[in-house]
Amino acid sequence: MSRSVANPIPRSRKSAAPAADLTAGVRFYEYTSAADPRVSQVPIQAYPAALHQSGRTRVIPFDLSAVLKTEHPATTPNLLAAFLRIEAGESLATTAAATSQLVYAIRGSGRTRAGGVSVDWSQGDLFVLPASAKLTHRAETDAALYWVNDEPLLRYLGVKPAAKRFKPTLFKRDRLFEELNKVRNEAGATGRNRTGILLGNEATPLTLTITHVLWSLLNVLPAGVVQMPHRHNSVAVDFCIDAGPNTYTTIGTELGDDGLVKNGHKAMWTPGSVFITPPGWWHSHHNESSKDALVLPIQDAGLQTYMRTLDIRFSSGPKAAAEERR
């Protein structure tokens, strides 16, 4: 029985493109010498209030990309912080391909628009916005804002926000201090490692943080008090709201026999200024003035908590120091 055979499809006369060499990027490293590569460390860095107190309307970024070896602006590996200086009656647009943006009103009053959302703010208010690339800030009076976002994290991953993980949320100044005073007046509040309130969000019941990535604490350091050291794996970008003279944070890698930081660096608290606390470093707060002080640290501890890598530890004195050295 004969069988018909279809004519084969003729091949293109064009020569096929050479196959890419998928092995060209391969590298090999001996494990014990490469398991913990010496990446550049996050520095202790200060940004004075003078940066936002005068001059034209502008963004003043805290860009440490040269130190961190990133290809994009960054203050920490995962976060970018900046002051926004806005003269009365003027507007300033900011853009960030971020899942989380946090804004704290250092002074002045005005309005921030993000798409169809409008936030009216005044001194001491704080708000967070999800996956809103462009913000437009307009000042009614001379204003300065403290702005933190997680764009460096997304730039490193090579992604863009695909969903809004929380709703725009506004923390009004009066409510913040009402809640802070409740904590201060609780039985046993004296002697706590920190006396403050964590800012939470209904969208983050697992991490108890202000967004799924960002973490924020309003901490009071009473006059004459030392808050003992603690440490954690998230980088802190600390904004000083208010402080008297001789108020500071001591930052270092070791604890002494007394449970305090040994041979530490002193970061002074000056109202309206920012300082960076590196990850994993012990840090204690000291108020040698007669005035209560306030600090607002922002961290990527929402992400670290979700990853189960925050590893926060506290020193309570000589016993803790001895245990740390074991």
C-alpha positions in Angstrom: 0.0 0.0 0.0 1.5 3.3 -1.1 1.6 6.2 1.4 1.8 9.9 0.3 4.3 12.1 2.0 3.7 15.9 2.4 6.3 18.1 0.9 8.6 19.4 3.7 8.5 23.0 4.6 11.6 24.7 3.2 14.0 26.2 5.7 14.7 29.9 5.5 17.7 30.8 3.6 18.6 33.3 6.3 21.4 32.1 8.5 20.3 31.5 12.1 21.5 34.0 14.7 24.3 32.6 16.8 23.1 31.2 20.1 23.9 33.3 23.1 26.6 32.0 25.3 24.6 31.4 28.5 27.7 30.3 30.3 29.6 33.6 30.0 28.3 35.0 33.3 29.2 32.0 35.4 31.5 32.6 38.5 32.7 30.3 41.2 33.9 31.2 44.7 35.4 29.1 47.5 32.8 28.9 50.2 34.7 29.9 53.4 36.3 33.0 51.8 33.1 34.2 50.1 30.2 33.1 52.3 30.2 36.5 54.0 31.4 39.0 51.4 32.8 42.3 52.6 30.1 44.6 51.3 30.4 48.3 52.2 28.9 49.1 55.6 26.1 51.6 56.4 27.9 54.7 57.9 27.0 56.7 60.9 25.9 59.9 59.2 24.3 63.2 60.3 22.1 65.6 58.3 21.7 69.0 60.1 18.5 71.0 60.3 20.3 73.9 58.5 19.8 72.0 55.3 16.0 72.8 55.3 15.8 76.0 57.2 16.4 78.4 54.3 16.8 78.6 50.6 14.7 77.8 47.6 12.0 75.2 47.3 13.8 71.9 46.6 14.3 68.2 47.5 17.4 67.6 49.7 18.2 63.9 49.4 20.4 61.9 51.8 22.2 60.1 49.0 24.9 57.6 50.2 25.0 55.6 47.0 28.7 56.2 46.6 29.3 54.6 50.0 26.7 51.8 49.6 27.9 51.0 46.1 24.4 51.2 44.6 23.5 52.3 41.1 20.7 54.5 42.3 20.2 57.1 45.1 19.9 55.5 48.5 20.3 56.4 52.2 20.2 52.8 53.4 20.2 49.7 51.2 16.4 49.7 51.2 15.4 53.3 51.9 15.8 56.8 50.6 15.3 59.7 52.9 15.2 63.5 52.2 14.2 66.9 53.5 11.7 68.8 51.4 12.0 72.5 51.7 8.9 74.4 50.4 8.5 78.2 50.5 5.1 79.6 51.3 2.7 79.5 48.4 4.9 77.2 46.3 4.6 73.6 45.2 7.1 70.8 45.0 6.6 67.5 43.1 8.4 64.3 44.1 8.4 61.0 42.4 9.3 57.5 43.7 8.6 54.1 42.3 8.0 52.8 45.9 5.5 50.6 47.7 5.6 52.9 50.8 6.2 56.6 51.3 6.2 58.3 54.7 6.0 62.1 55.2 6.4 63.9 58.5 5.7 67.7 58.7 8.7 69.3 60.4 7.1 72.7 60.3 4.5 74.7 58.4 1.2 73.6 56.9 0.0 72.6 53.5 -1.4 69.8 51.3 -0.1 66.8 49.5 -1.9 65.2 46.6 -1.3 61.7 45.3 -3.6 60.8 42.5 -7.1 61.2 43.8 -6.0 61.4 47.4 -5.4 64.7 49.2 -3.8 65.1 52.6 -3.9 68.3 54.6 -1.0 68.5 57.1 0.5 70.8 59.6 3.5 70.7 62.0 3.8 67.4 63.7 1.5 65.4 61.5 2.7 62.2 59.8 1.2 60.2 56.9 2.0 57.2 54.7 1.0 56.6 51.1 1.0 53.4 49.1 2.4 52.9 45.6 1.9 56.5 44.5 4.6 57.5 42.1 4.1 61.2 42.0 3.3 63.4 45.0 2.6 67.2 44.8 3.2 69.1 48.0 1.9 72.7 48.3 2.9 74.8 51.3 0.5 77.4 52.8 3.2 78.6 55.1 7.0 78.2 54.9 7.4 74.4 55.4 9.8 71.5 55.7 8.9 67.9 55.4 10.8 64.7 56.2 10.3 62.1 53.4 11.2 58.4 53.4 10.4 55.8 50.8 11.5 52.3 49.8 12.4 52.9 46.2 16.0 51.6 46.6 14.6 48.2 47.6 12.5 48.1 44.4 15.3 49.4 42.3 17.6 46.6 43.6 15.0 44.0 42.9 14.3 45.4 39.4 10.5 45.7 40.0 7.7 48.2 40.2 4.8 48.4 42.6 2.0 46.2 41.3 -0.6 46.7 44.1 -1.4 49.0 47.0 -0.8 47.1 50.2 -2.4 49.6 52.6 -4.6 52.7 52.5 -3.4 56.3 52.8 -3.1 56.9 56.5 -2.8 60.1 58.5 -1.5 60.4 62.1 -2.5 63.8 63.5 -0.1 65.4 66.0 -2.6 65.7 68.8 -3.5 62.0 68.6 0.1 61.0 68.5 0.9 62.9 71.7 -2.3 61.7 73.4 -1.3 58.1 72.8 2.3 58.8 73.8 1.2 60.3 77.1 -0.9 57.2 77.8 2.2 55.0 77.5 4.2 57.4 79.7 1.7 57.2 82.5 1.3 53.4 82.5 2.5 51.6 85.6 6.0 50.3 85.0 6.8 52.8 82.2 9.8 54.1 84.1 12.9 52.1 83.3 11.6 50.7 80.0 14.3 50.3 77.3 12.3 52.9 75.2 9.3 55.0 76.2 7.3 55.4 73.0 4.5 54.3 70.7 5.0 52.2 67.6 2.9 53.5 64.7 0.7 50.8 63.3 -1.7 50.2 60.5 -4.8 48.1 60.1 -3.2 46.5 57.0 -0.2 45.1 59.0 -1.6 42.8 61.8 1.4 40.4 61.4 4.2 42.9 61.6 2.4 45.7 63.7 4.2 48.3 61.6 3.2 51.5 59.8 3.4 49.9 56.4 4.4 46.4 55.3 8.0 47.7 54.7 8.3 50.8 57.0 8.5 50.9 60.8 8.2 54.1 62.9 8.4 54.9 66.6 7.6 58.1 68.4 10.0 57.9 71.4 10.3 60.3 74.3 13.6 60.5 76.2 12.8 62.2 79.5 15.1 64.8 81.0 18.0 63.2 82.9 17.3 59.7 81.7 19.5 57.1 79.9 17.7 54.6 77.8 19.8 51.4 77.8 21.3 50.0 74.6 19.5 47.8 72.1 20.3 46.7 68.6 18.5 45.3 65.5 19.2 44.4 61.9 17.2 47.2 60.4 18.9 50.5 59.7 17.5 53.5 61.6 17.1 56.9 60.0 16.5 58.9 63.1 14.8 62.3 63.0 15.1 64.5 66.2 11.8 66.3 66.8 13.0 68.2 69.9 15.8 68.1 72.4 17.8 70.2 74.9 21.6 70.5 75.0 23.7 67.5 75.7 21.2 65.0 74.4 22.6 62.3 72.2 22.8 58.7 71.1 25.9 56.6 71.7 26.4 54.0 68.9 28.9 51.2 68.9 29.6 47.5 68.2 30.3 46.4 71.8 29.0 46.6 75.3 31.2 47.4 78.3 31.0 45.7 81.7 28.4 48.2 82.8 26.0 47.2 79.9 26.5 50.5 78.1 28.1 51.0 74.7 31.9 50.7 74.7 34.0 53.2 72.8 30.9 54.5 71.0 30.3 57.3 68.6 28.2 60.2 69.9 25.4 61.4 67.6 24.0 64.6 68.9 20.2 65.3 69.0 19.5 68.7 67.4 15.9 69.6 66.6 15.1 69.2 63.0 18.2 67.0 62.2 18.7 63.4 61.2 21.3 60.8 62.0 21.7 57.2 60.8 22.3 54.2 63.1 23.9 51.2 61.2 22.3 47.7 61.4 23.5 45.5 64.2 25.1 48.2 66.2 24.3 48.8 69.9 22.8 52.3 70.6 21.7 54.0 73.8 20.0 57.4 74.3 21.2 59.9 76.8 19.5 63.1 78.0 21.8 65.3 80.2 19.5 68.3 79.9 16.5 69.5 81.8 14.2 69.1 78.8 12.3 66.1 77.5 13.4 65.0 74.1 11.6 63.4 71.2 13.0 61.2 68.3 11.2 59.7 65.3 13.2 56.8 63.8 12.2 55.3 60.5 13.4 51.8 59.6 12.7 49.0 57.1 11.7 46.8 60.1 8.4 46.0 58.6 10.2 44.0 55.9 12.8 42.7 58.5 10.0 41.5 60.8 8.2 39.7 57.9 11.5 38.0 57.0 12.0 37.0 60.6 15.5 38.6 60.5 15.0 41.7 62.8 16.8 40.1 65.7 16.2 42.9 68.2 18.2 42.6 71.5 18.2 44.6 74.6 20.8 45.4 77.2 19.6 45.9 80.8 23.0 46.2 82.5 26.1 44.3 83.4 24.3 40.9 83.2 23.3 41.6 79.6 26.9 42.6 78.7 28.3 39.4 80.2 25.8 37.3 78.2 26.6 39.2 75.0 30.3 38.3 75.3 29.6 34.6 75.6 
